[in-house]
Amino acid sequence: MEISLNLILCSVPLVLALFIFIFKSSKSSDDSKNLPPGSMGWPIVGETIEFLFGKPEIFVFKRMNKYSPHIFKTN
């Protein structure tokens, strides 16, 4: 039991590092040329926390002013 717990605890940082590496390496400059301006935020969570716990109107208006009033990307 103790060995499997240690194995799990040791593998979590490795899996996290692998996930971060894959996420960073999957972004290429060619892909961003076909997308509207904006930020996708953190992986999985995106910008959901700021949207839900802030005021949605302020969230949208800040991005409209920063990127474009017509279209922008978010996650």
C-alpha positions, 0 to 999 in steps of 0.5 A: 500500500505504501509503495503504490501511494509513493508511486502516485505521489511521485508520478503526479508532478511528472504528469503535470509537467508533461501536460504543461509541455504538451500544452506549450508545444501545441501552440504554434504561430501559424494557428494564431494567424487564423484566430481572432485576438484574445487570451484563452487563459489557463488550461481547462479553467480558462477565464471562467473564474473571472467571468463567474465571480466578477461582473460579466459586463465588465469582463466583456467590455474589458476584452472589447476595449483591449482586443476588438469591439467586434470579435475576440476569443476567450475560453 
